[in-house]
């Protein structure tokens, strides 16, 4: 029987419906500020999108993280832009992200 301290935690999706905005004034122009720690590096500019884009980290940013290049996993297919330009990747890497802890 698995130990209670090792139970898998599953987070539910956060969903907003049209009913949720009733009574809310729609002229919000407050900035959304998100700060994350990625691989121990404090990141202050986070793009929030709907998931339709590709997650890309430029090589110069990867180098600033001082990560071992051996963490790249090969990826053979290029990214193709809408105008047909191709960009060949160095590889795919999984980053450790910390959210929710105040420094």
Buried (B, 14 or more C-beta within 10 A) or exposed (E): EEEEEEEEEEEEEEEEEEEEEEEEEEEEEEEEEEEBBBBEEEBEEEEEEEEEEEEEEEEEEBEEBEBEEEBBEEEEEEEEEEEEEEEEBEEEBEBEEEEEEEE
